[in-house]
Amino acid sequence: MVKLVLNVFLRVGHLGKAYDEWVHQPIVSKEAPRFFADDFAELLTLTKWWVIPLVWLPIASGFVLLSIHRGLSQQLAVLNIVCGIFLWSLFEYIFHRFVFHMKTTSYWGNTLHYFIHGFHHKHPMDSLRLVFPPALTAVIAIPLWSLVKLLSTPTIAPALFGGGLLGYVLYDLTHYYLHHGRAYNQSTQKLKKYHLDHHFKVQNMGFGVTSTFWDRIFGTFPGKKITSGN
């Protein structure tokens, strides 16, 4: 098996078919192995939770203001923001289920998966590799913006995309909270347990993070024995 040492993500590829079982055996510790020997490269893989709203909320606001500047009413801007958040929740589910939990056995497949999500399942309590680094988010956001522009009008597209960005911010902050925050009511307690069950009990179900809605729609909502068990 792979030792948790420097440049571990370059070694997991050699696990082949054993990778999937290995990566889904979590290590509950706040300490985690480095990705790179180079300090600057290593720094690029680490992100504080507060960086997400600091970077993306102004950008999301800018997109919404662009729609208003192009003539979209404030009421329609709000409606498109809500639609954007809703569409993000679907994207969140699809991306988590089919990309973050893709099955791979090849060297580069294992390596890529470990880099984008496998590490999080192996070390779920690492607070600095939980939210997305802004550079990685931008790589995903740019083609999504092109798609929104293609499918929408020049007036509506920015507000719709801004809503999607707001949905992303809510997702990443919720994800961080579910791992490191304290549940303060029954709803947050249930959602926290729901997500931690995805990590520690039933990793092939429960792909929603901000809600359980799409899991219920697509049949990946865990059974009562999982969600209600201790």
Summary of the structure (lengths in Angstrom):
residues: 230
radius of gyration: 18.7
end to end distance: 30.6
largest distance: 59.2
contacts: 688
relative contact order: 0.15
helix: 66%
strand: 0%
